[in-house]
C-alpha cells in the first residue's frame, strides 16, 4: 500500500510504505526501530515488503480510461542519504542495503558514492527543529566530481521521513547543478503522531506475509 505524499520540491513524486508513530504501541513503528537498529531479520523483511509494493501497478486515468502504470518511471540512478555519523558510505547500514536492493529491483544503477559528505552531523532524532536541522546540514553535501547527471531520473532513498530536510537538501544540490534531472523520493515511513494510521496497511499488506515470527 504505497502512499503518495504531499508535493515536495524539488521532487516529482514522494512515496512511503506506512507511518512512523513515535512513542506508540504501533507494530510497524516498532519494526522500523528494529530496522534502524540494524537487526538483520527486520532489514530483510522491510526490503521484502518494499519490493513487493514497488512491484504493484497503480491506476491512472488517461483519455477517460483507467490503465495500469508502474509506481515509478524508469529510474536511472538510486542514491541514499548518508547517516549522521557517515562520511564514507557504509555498506553495512540498513539504508545502504535497502537502496541497493531497490536499485537491483528497478534495474537501475546504485551509486552510493555519488554524494560526498564533508563531516559527520548531529542526529536529527535528538530533538532539533526544522531550522536547526537545515543549519546543521547546510554545506555538508556535495557531488562527486566529473559526474554528469543531465536528464537523469534519480531516486533518493531513506528510512524515515520527518522534516525531509536531508532529502530536500540533496535534491536541491542536484537540481542546482543539473536542472534537467527528474528527482523522486522514497522512504519506508513518514513520521506522524496519530494512532491508528497504520492499521489498514498492517491488516491488508503485512499481517501473515511479513514479520511472521513477531
C-alpha positions as CSV (number, residue, x, y, z in Angstrom):
1,X,0.0,0.0,0.0
2,X,2.3,2.7,-1.2
3,X,1.3,6.1,0.0
4,X,2.0,9.1,-2.2
5,X,2.8,12.1,-0.1
6,X,2.2,15.8,-0.5
7,X,4.1,17.6,-3.3
8,X,7.6,18.4,-2.1
9,X,10.0,20.4,-4.1
10,X,12.2,19.5,-5.9
11,X,10.7,16.1,-6.3
12,X,8.4,14.8,-9.0
13,X,6.9,12.3,-6.5
14,X,7.4,11.3,-2.9
15,X,6.2,7.9,-1.6
16,X,6.3,5.8,1.5
17,X,5.0,2.5,2.7
18,X,3.5,3.5,6.1
19,X,3.9,5.9,9.0
20,X,6.3,6.0,11.9
21,X,4.3,7.0,15.1
22,X,6.8,7.8,17.9
23,X,6.1,6.7,21.5
24,X,3.3,4.4,20.4
25,X,2.4,0.7,20.6
26,X,2.1,0.6,16.8
27,X,3.6,-2.6,15.4
28,X,5.0,-1.2,12.2
29,X,6.7,1.7,14.1
30,X,8.3,-0.9,16.4
31,X,9.5,-2.9,13.3
32,X,11.0,0.4,11.9
33,X,13.1,0.9,15.1
34,X,14.4,-2.7,14.7
35,X,15.3,-1.9,11.1
36,X,17.1,1.3,12.1
37,X,18.9,-0.5,14.9
38,X,20.3,-3.0,12.3
39,X,18.5,-6.2,13.1
40,X,19.1,-8.4,10.1
41,X,15.8,-10.1,10.2
42,X,13.9,-6.8,10.1
43,X,16.1,-5.4,7.4
44,X,15.3,-8.4,5.2
45,X,11.6,-8.2,6.0
46,X,11.3,-4.5,5.2
47,X,13.2,-5.0,2.0
48,X,10.8,-7.8,1.0
49,X,7.8,-5.6,1.9
50,X,9.2,-2.7,-0.1
51,X,10.0,-4.7,-3.2
52,X,6.6,-6.3,-3.1
53,X,4.9,-2.9,-3.0
54,X,7.1,-1.5,-5.8
55,X,6.2,-4.4,-8.0
56,X,2.5,-3.5,-8.0
57,X,0.7,-1.3,-10.5
58,X,-1.3,1.9,-9.9
59,X,-4.4,3.0,-11.7
60,X,-4.3,6.2,-13.7
61,X,-6.9,7.8,-16.0
62,X,-5.7,8.6,-19.5
63,X,-8.1,9.7,-22.2
64,X,-11.0,8.6,-20.0
65,X,-9.7,5.1,-19.5
66,X,-8.2,3.5,-16.4
67,X,-4.8,1.9,-17.1
68,X,-2.2,0.2,-15.0
69,X,1.1,2.0,-14.7
70,X,4.3,1.4,-12.8
71,X,4.7,3.1,-9.4
72,X,7.8,4.8,-10.5
73,X,9.1,5.6,-14.0
74,X,12.3,4.3,-15.3
75,X,14.9,5.3,-12.7
76,X,18.5,5.7,-13.9
77,X,20.2,6.1,-10.6
78,X,19.4,5.2,-7.0
79,X,21.2,7.0,-4.1
80,X,20.7,7.3,-0.3
81,X,21.2,9.9,2.3
82,X,24.2,9.1,4.5
83,X,23.7,8.6,8.2
84,X,24.7,11.2,10.7
85,X,28.0,9.5,11.5
86,X,28.8,8.5,8.0
87,X,31.3,10.3,5.8
88,X,32.2,7.3,3.6
89,X,29.2,5.1,2.6
90,X,28.9,2.1,4.9
91,X,27.6,-1.0,3.1
92,X,26.6,-2.5,6.5
93,X,24.0,0.3,7.1
94,X,20.3,-0.8,6.7
95,X,19.5,2.0,4.3
96,X,22.5,1.0,2.1
97,X,21.1,-2.5,1.8
98,X,17.6,-1.1,1.2
99,X,18.7,1.3,-1.5
100,X,20.9,-1.3,-3.3
101,X,18.0,-3.8,-3.2
102,X,15.7,-1.2,-4.7
103,X,18.2,-0.4,-7.4
104,X,18.6,-4.0,-8.3
105,X,14.8,-4.5,-8.4
106,X,14.3,-1.4,-10.6
107,X,17.3,-2.4,-12.8
108,X,18.9,0.9,-12.0
109,X,22.4,2.0,-11.2
110,X,23.1,2.2,-7.5
111,X,25.6,5.0,-6.9
112,X,26.5,5.1,-3.1
113,X,29.5,7.3,-3.7
114,X,27.7,10.0,-5.8
115,X,27.2,12.1,-2.7
116,X,30.2,13.5,-0.9
117,X,29.8,14.4,2.8
118,X,32.3,16.8,4.4
119,X,31.7,15.9,8.1
120,X,29.6,14.0,10.5
121,X,26.4,15.7,11.6
122,X,24.2,15.7,14.7
123,X,21.5,13.1,14.9
124,X,18.2,14.7,13.9
125,X,16.4,12.4,16.4
126,X,17.9,14.3,19.3
127,X,15.1,17.0,19.0
128,X,16.4,19.5,16.5
129,X,13.7,21.6,14.9
130,X,13.5,22.2,11.2
131,X,15.5,25.4,11.2
132,X,18.2,23.8,13.4
133,X,18.3,20.8,11.0
134,X,18.7,23.0,8.0
135,X,21.6,24.9,9.7
136,X,23.3,21.6,10.8
137,X,23.3,20.1,7.2
138,X,24.0,23.3,5.3
139,X,27.0,22.9,3.0
140,X,27.7,19.3,4.2
141,X,26.8,17.6,0.9
142,X,28.5,17.9,-2.4
143,X,28.5,15.8,-5.6
144,X,31.3,13.6,-6.8
145,X,33.5,15.4,-9.4
146,X,33.3,14.6,-13.1
147,X,29.8,13.3,-12.9
148,X,27.1,14.2,-15.5
149,X,23.5,13.8,-14.2
150,X,21.9,15.7,-17.1
151,X,18.4,14.3,-18.0
152,X,18.8,11.5,-15.5
153,X,15.9,10.2,-13.3
154,X,17.2,9.8,-9.7
155,X,15.6,8.1,-6.7
156,X,16.7,9.2,-3.2
157,X,16.1,6.5,-0.6
158,X,15.8,7.0,3.2
159,X,14.3,5.0,6.1
160,X,12.0,7.6,7.9
161,X,11.0,11.0,6.6
162,X,10.1,13.6,9.1
163,X,11.0,17.2,8.1
164,X,12.6,16.0,4.8
165,X,15.4,18.4,5.3
166,X,18.1,16.0,4.2
167,X,16.2,14.8,1.1
168,X,15.4,18.3,0.1
169,X,19.0,19.5,0.6
170,X,20.3,16.7,-1.5
171,X,17.6,17.3,-4.2
172,X,18.3,21.0,-4.3
173,X,22.0,20.3,-4.6
174,X,21.5,18.0,-7.6
175,X,19.0,20.4,-9.3
176,X,21.3,23.4,-8.8
177,X,24.0,21.6,-10.8
178,X,21.8,19.6,-13.2
179,X,18.4,21.3,-13.6
180,X,17.2,18.8,-16.2
181,X,17.2,15.9,-13.7
182,X,13.9,14.4,-12.5
183,X,14.0,13.5,-8.8
184,X,12.0,11.1,-6.8
185,X,12.0,10.3,-3.0
186,X,11.1,7.1,-1.3
187,X,11.2,6.2,2.4
188,X,9.8,3.4,4.4
189,X,7.8,5.6,6.6
190,X,6.6,9.2,7.1
191,X,6.6,10.4,10.7
192,X,3.1,11.2,12.0
193,X,1.7,11.3,15.5
194,X,-1.8,9.9,15.1
195,X,-2.5,6.5,16.5
196,X,-4.1,4.0,14.1
197,X,-2.8,5.3,10.8
198,X,-1.0,2.0,10.1
199,X,-3.9,-0.3,11.0
200,X,-5.2,-0.7,7.4
201,X,-1.7,-1.2,5.9
202,X,-0.8,-3.7,8.6
203,X,-4.1,-5.7,8.2
204,X,-4.1,-5.7,4.4
205,X,-0.5,-5.7,3.4
206,X,1.7,-7.0,6.2
207,X,-0.2,-9.4,8.6
208,X,0.6,-13.0,7.8
209,X,3.1,-12.0,5.0
210,X,5.9,-10.2,6.6
211,X,7.5,-10.1,10.1
212,X,6.0,-13.6,10.6
213,X,7.9,-14.6,13.7
214,X,7.0,-11.5,15.7
